[in-house]
Amino acid sequence: MHKRILPVVALGAAATLGLAACAGGSTGGSTDGEGQELTVWIMKGTNPDSSAFYDAVSTAFEEKTGATVNIEEVQWADAHDRFVTSIAGGTTPDIAETGTTWTAEFADAGALLDLDEYVDGEKGLRDDLVEGLAVAGTYEEKLYGMPWYAGVRSLVYRTDVFEELGLEAPKNWDDIVAAGEAIKAAHPDMLPFPVPGDAEFQVYPWVWGAGGEIATLDGKTWTSELDSAESQAGIEFYTDLATKHGFSSAGATTWKETDLRDAFTQGNVAMMLSGSWTPKALIEANPDLDGKIGAAVIPGQDGGIAPSVLGGSHLSVFNTTKNADLAWEFVKLMTTGEFAEQWADETGYFPGVQSAMEEALASTDPLVAPFADQMVNGGASVPVTPNFGAVQAKKTTNSMIQAILGGQKDVKTATKDAAAEMTDLLNK
């Protein structure tokens, strides 16, 4: 499947595994790395206070293996080009954080090591991997990306505004419109539900929520389904929030997700889709919002949960490493047990192993439980193919939304054009 929904059974069954189960493995003991050093690239900004974490994990790794580790932070904006250059020149690091949409691309380039032998050598680890992240890290039936952390977008809203107007969190799309109309009438200076035009992952929940798909695979041929009747219905509802209901603004047509969050922290937005990693940052940016933010699953058209992209990162081992066993020891240390939990706690993401999600799954925190519910019952994946990076680089989906918001194309024309472009890119 290309829309990967994480079933409760699949995620919950392994949540009962003890952390020790995935911390130990067939390799046993410690790997002799005395005098060796690993180079690791980690994306900058995911954990703003990462220094203490890196110090702790580096110390633990050295104590276990005798090897040292050089962790270098890389800007997300520069990372893809830097990876491509390093792969071409054979200068890749031993280990790197790879975004879920990049892992298949780098595996297809022959730059990554197959991790199946290592994962299967750790008792209980295979069944403990978060399914959506494992699917995204698998290319041609081999695992090249070890699940590290993941986040999911859900509905975030101003609880104080909702309480003032006697509103409840939307349970379906009609509820979103009704809430938006009430907010627009009571607070004309506030955007009820902005539609950012340069934010691809904000679009797909409405496609899926209406029963549509991004693209499907038949044999070796991909076909975009953005122009199906179901997908068009979802995209029309989403863009209508701006063009028909006036819940957005003309300026939002060029907004990225960061612009959307900035507007929310400034008190100008009542509802938005935002990631599980963002509530803490929203409150830090504006302490006045403390106690005024709520979260809910993204509702489907007629109820239930609209799937949302399960985004996050893997840790991958590059084939230029001189000690694959040592590299795996570091990957395992980072992605399982106490360090997986610590990273999740510090970043607001969920761990890539299910056993480390026990606390989140059982949480009664209103800013944790809804995201966990979304991830368990409504986590989805974009098409797992190295060519999806080309779709993102072309900004096929964003251009489609902007054309509709700007009035250059109607929904039918824009989706037809986008589907044709996506199909072409996916099959090159």
N, C-alpha and C positions, 0 to 999 in steps of 0.2 A: 504494500500500500504506500501511497505517496502522501496521504494525509494520515499521519501516524497518531492515533488516539491512544493514550495510555490508560488501559483498563485498571479499575481499582484492584482487581484480583492480582494482576501482574505486578503492580507496584506494592501492594500491601502484603503479599505473601512473604516476600523476602525481608520485609521491614522487621520481622521478628528475629532475624539472624543477629547474633551477637557481633559487636564490632571486631572482636578478636577473630571471628571466623574468616574475615576478609583481610585481616592484617597478617595472618600467617600463611605459609604456602609450601609448596614442594621444594622450593629452593633451600628453605631452612637456614638457620644460622645467619651469619653476616657475610656480605660479599667483600672480598679483599680489594680495597681500592687505595691502599696506602700509596701516597705520592701522586695520585691522579686527580684531575680537576675536570668537572663537567661544566659546560656552558649552557645556560638556560635562558630563553627569551620568554618574558611574561609581558602581557599587554598592560600599559600604564593606565591608571585611573580607576580600574575596577575596585581596587582596595586602596583608598586614599592614604590609609595609615599602615602601609604594607611593610615598612622597615622592620618592625619588631617581629612580624610573622616570618619574614625571610630569614632573619637572624635565628629564630627558634628552629625553623625547619632545616637550615644549613647546619646548625650545631648538632641536631639529632642525626642528620645524615652522616656527618663526620664521625660521630660517636659510634654509629652502627657499622660504617664501611671503611673508615679511615680516609675517605676521599673528601675533597673540598668541592664547593660548587660556586660558580660565578653567575649570579642572577642579574640579567640586564633587562630593564624595562623598555618597551618599545611602544611608540605612539600607535594607536589603532589606525589613524589616518594614513600613516606611512608603512604600516606593517605588510600589507599585501605586496606592494612593489618591492619591499626589502626582501621578502621571502622569495619572490620570483627571481630576483637578482642573485641571491645567495644559492638558490637551487641550481641556476645556470652555471655559477662559478664554482660549485662544490665547496662553498664556505658556510654551509648551514650549521646551526648550533647542534649540540647533542640532543637537546630536548627543547620543545617550544609549545607554547599555548597556541592552538589553532582554532579559529572560530568554526562553528559547526558547518558553515557553508563553504569552508576552505579545505577541510580535511580530505574530502573526496577528490578535489582538484589536485592537491599535492600528492595524494596516493596515486592518482592517474599519471602524474609526472614521474613516478618511480622514485620519489624522494623519501618516502616514509617506510619504516619497518613494520611488518606484520606483527601484531602484539598477541595473537591468539594463543601461542604456546605459553606465553607468560601468564596471561589471564587464566587459562585452563590449569596452569600449575599452582594456582592459589585456591585453596579449598573454599568453595562456596562463592567465589568472586563473580563468576560468569552470571549466575542467577541474581546477583545483588546489583548489577548495573541498572541504572535508570534506563528503561527501554528506549525512549525516544532519543536519548543521547547516544545509546549504543547503535541504534539504527543509523543515525546521522554520521557516526564514526566508522561505519562499515561500507566498504566499497568492493564490489565483485566478491562478496561473501567472505571478506577478510576484515578484521578489525584493525584499523590504523589509528584510531583516536580513542584514547582511554577517557571515558567520561570524567569530567572534573567538577564543573558546576553548571547550573542552569537557572534561568529565570523565565518567567512567563508574564505576559501582559494581561491584566484584568481591568475592570472598571473601577476607577478611583473618583471619589466625589466629595463635595463639601457637606459634611454631616450637619453643620450648623444651619446651612441654607435649607437643606431638606427638612430638618426638624421645624424650622421657622414656618415652612409652607405646608407642613403636614404630609410630606412625601416619604415614600419608602424606596429602597434601592430597586431599580427596574428589574422586572422578572421577564419581560419580553420587549419587543421593539416598540409596540404601542406605548408601553410605559415610559420608554426613553423620550418619545415625542411629547407625551403628556407632561412629563416632568420638565422638559425643556421649555414648553409653552408657559408653564407656571413660573419658571425662573425668569424667562424673558419679560413677562409682565411685571413681576415684582422687583426685578433687579435689571433694568435696561442697560446698565453700565457693565454687566457681566455677560460673558459668552457662555451660553448653556452647554454647548458641546462642539468645540472647534473641530474642524476637519483639516489637519495639516497635509499639505499637498506633496511634501517631500519626505514621507514617512511610510515606507512600503509595508512594514509589518503591522501597521494600523489598519491596513486594508483587508487582509486575508480573513480575519474573524468574521467579517460580514459576508464574504464569499462562502465560507464554510457554514456559517450560521443559517444561510438560506439553502443549504444542501448542494452548493457548487464545489468546484475543485479548481486548483491552480493549473495543474497539468496531470495527465495520466500517461502511463507507459504501456505500450502494446508491443511485445517482443523487444525490439531495439529502437522503436520509434516513439518519440514523445509527441503528445498533442496537448496544447494548452486548451483549457476549458473555461477561460475567462469570459468567453462569449456565449456560454450556455445560458439557457433561460434562468436557471437557478443563480448562477454567478451574477448575471445582469441584475436580477432582483436585489441581491445583496449590495452590489455596488451602487445601484440606484438609491436604495435606502440610505446608505452612508453619505453619498454626495448630496442627497436631498436635505440632509441636516443643515447644509450650508445654503444650497441654491433655492430650496423651497421653504424651509422653516426659518431660515435666518439665524441659526444657532451659532454660526461661525462669523468670520470676517474676511474681507478681501485680502488682507495681509497674510492670513493663515495659509493662503494658497501656496506660498513658498516656504512655510515653516517645516523644520525638522522636528523630531521628537524633543530635542533639547529646547527648542523655542516654545513648544507646547508646555513643557514643564516650567519654564521660566514664567510664562504667563499665568500658570496656576499659582506659583509661589507669590506672584505679585497681587493675587486676589482677584484676577480677572476671569477665571474659568471655574465653572461649577462641576462639570463632568469631563472626563477624558479617559482614554486607555493609557495605562502606564504600567511599568514593570514592577515586579515584586521587589526589586532592588532599590526602588525610588522613594518610598514613604519616608524613610529616615532622612534622606537627603533633602526632601521637600521641607521637612520640619526644621532641619538645620539651616536651610536657606531663609526660612521665615518662621521663627519660633512662635509667632502668633497663631500659626496653623495647628499647633499641638492640641490634640483633642478635637479637631475640627475636620479630620480626614477619615473617610471610610473607604472600604473596598468591597467589591462584590464580583462574582463571576460575570463574564460577558454573557448576556442572555442571548439565546437563540431567537429566531424570528417569532416563534410561537411559544417560547419557554425553553427550559433546559439550559444547557451550556453551549455557547458558540465556541468551537475550538480556537485556540490561540497559539501562535508560533512558539514552540519551546526552543528558545535561543540560549546559547551558552558557549562553552568551550571544552575542548579536549586537551589533553597533554599527549603529544606525539613524539616519537623517537625518530630522528632522521638517520638515514642510512650511512651518513658520514661519520657517525660516532665510532670511536675506537673500542668502546666497551659497552655493548648492548645490555649485558646483565646488570652492570652498574647503573646504567641509565634507567632501566626498569625499576631498580630499587628506589630511585629518587621519585619516579612517577608514582609508584605504589605508596610511598610515604606521603606524597602530596594529596593523593586522591582518595585515600581510605583512612579510617580511624580518626583520631583526635584532630589531625591537621585538616582533614576534609570538613569536620564540624566547625573548627575554628575559622576557616576561610569563609564558610557559609555565614557564620555569626557576624563576621566583620564586614561582609559585603552586602548582605541582604539577599543573596542568591540561595538556591537549594543545592545540596551536594549531589554529586553524580552517582553515588551509591545509595541504594534504598535504606540500608541499615543506619545510615547517618541522618535519615529524614524522620526518624521516629518522633522527635520533639515537635517538628513542624506539623506532622500529620495529626498529632494530638493537641495542638495548640488551640487555646481559646482566645488568643489575641486577635482582635478584629482586623488588624493589618497584617496578619500572617495566615490565619486559617482560610480566608477566601482565595488567596493565591495558591495555597497548597491544594485546595479543592480544584481550582482551575488546572493546576499542573497534573493532578492525578486523573481527573475526569475529563479534562479538555485540553490536553497538551497535544500539539500537532507539529509536523515537520514540513518544511518546503521540500520540493522534489530533490532527492538525493542523487545528484549528478554533478560532475565537475563543471558542466556547462551552465549551471544555474548562476555561477559567478558572473558569466557574461550577461545574463539577464539583468542582474543587479547593476553591473557596470553601465549597461545601456539605459538603466532606469526606466525600463519598460512599464512597470506598474505605476511608478510615480508620474511619468509623463501622461499616462492614461487618466489618472485622477486629476491632474492639473488641467488637462484639456477639457474635462467635464466641468470642473469648478470655474474655469475661465470662460466657458461658453463657446469654445472653439468647436467642440464636438458634442453630440448627444451621447447618451450611455451606449446605445446600440452600436454606433459607429466607433466610438472610442474603444469599446471592449473587443470589437471585431478586429480593429487594427492592432491592438495590443496582443491579442491571441495569435495573430499571424506572425508578428515579430517574435514573440516568445517561442512559438513552435519552431521557427527557423533557427533561432539561437540555440535551442536545446538539442537540435539535431545536427549541428555543425561539428 
